Amino acid sequence: MRGYHILFFLLKAAISIHLLVILFMGKNRQDWGYIIDETIFKLAIGLFLGFYFFVYPSGLDLEDQILISIAGFVILYDINWERIYQEIWQ
């Protein structure tokens, strides 16, 4: 298994556990755990898409690699850093 396979397995496990907590304990999307979990997921997917397809040749056309990399950086841009800052420091 490659390193990113392990990363995605851990992400799937974290999302699944958090989903079960939301379903059975009645947490909502404003909960700090959900915010942190969503941020970690977006950060991992965004960095993977942004850098993996840009750095490693994957057999795709250059335009497709650039488009996938831009999509990864858009996911990173979508993270609400202000909300995370408020949850952690206040």
C-alpha positions as CSV (number, residue, x, y, z in Angstrom):
1,M,0.0,0.0,0.0
2,R,1.2,3.5,-0.8
3,G,1.2,6.3,1.7
4,Y,-1.9,8.0,0.2
5,H,-3.9,4.7,0.5
6,I,-3.3,4.7,4.2
7,L,-4.2,8.4,4.4
8,F,-7.5,7.8,2.6
9,F,-8.3,4.8,4.8
10,L,-7.8,6.9,7.9
11,L,-9.9,9.6,6.4
12,K,-12.7,7.2,5.6
13,A,-12.5,5.8,9.2
14,A,-12.6,9.3,10.7
15,I,-15.6,10.3,8.6
16,S,-17.4,7.1,9.3
17,I,-16.9,7.4,13.1
18,H,-18.0,11.0,13.0
19,L,-21.1,10.2,10.9
20,L,-22.1,7.6,13.5
21,V,-21.6,10.1,16.3
22,I,-23.8,12.6,14.5
23,L,-26.5,10.0,13.8
24,F,-26.7,8.5,17.2
25,M,-25.8,11.4,19.5
26,G,-27.7,14.1,17.7
27,K,-24.8,16.4,16.9
28,N,-25.3,19.0,14.2
29,R,-23.1,20.8,11.6
30,Q,-22.2,23.6,14.0
31,D,-20.5,21.2,16.4
32,W,-16.7,21.8,16.8
33,G,-16.0,18.1,16.0
34,Y,-17.8,18.3,12.7
35,I,-15.9,21.5,11.8
36,I,-12.5,20.0,12.5
37,D,-13.4,16.8,10.8
38,E,-14.6,18.6,7.7
39,T,-11.5,20.7,7.6
40,I,-9.2,17.8,7.9
41,F,-11.0,16.0,5.1
42,K,-11.0,19.0,2.8
43,L,-7.3,19.7,3.6
44,A,-6.2,16.2,2.8
45,I,-8.3,15.9,-0.4
46,G,-7.3,19.4,-1.6
47,L,-3.6,18.8,-1.0
48,F,-3.7,15.4,-2.7
49,L,-5.5,16.7,-5.7
50,G,-3.5,19.9,-5.8
51,F,0.0,18.4,-5.6
52,Y,-0.2,14.8,-6.7
53,F,-1.6,15.3,-10.1
54,F,0.6,18.4,-10.6
55,V,3.9,16.8,-9.6
56,Y,3.6,13.1,-10.6
57,P,2.9,12.2,-14.2
58,S,-0.2,10.2,-14.4
59,G,-0.8,9.6,-18.1
60,L,-3.4,12.3,-18.3
61,D,-3.1,15.3,-20.6
62,L,-1.4,18.4,-19.2
63,E,-4.7,20.3,-19.4
64,D,-6.5,17.6,-17.3
65,Q,-3.7,17.6,-14.7
66,I,-3.9,21.3,-14.4
67,L,-7.7,21.2,-14.1
68,I,-7.6,18.6,-11.4
69,S,-4.8,20.5,-9.5
70,I,-6.9,23.7,-9.7
71,A,-9.9,21.8,-8.3
72,G,-7.8,20.7,-5.3
73,F,-6.8,24.2,-4.6
74,V,-10.4,25.4,-4.9
75,I,-11.2,22.8,-2.2
76,L,-8.5,24.3,0.0
77,Y,-9.9,27.7,-0.6
78,D,-13.3,26.5,0.5
79,I,-12.1,25.8,4.0
80,N,-13.6,28.3,6.5
81,W,-10.5,29.2,8.4
82,E,-12.2,32.0,10.4
83,R,-14.8,29.6,11.8
84,I,-12.0,27.2,12.8
85,Y,-10.1,30.0,14.5
86,Q,-13.2,31.0,16.4
87,E,-13.9,27.4,17.5
88,I,-10.3,26.8,18.7
89,W,-9.4,30.1,20.3
90,Q,-12.7,31.4,21.7
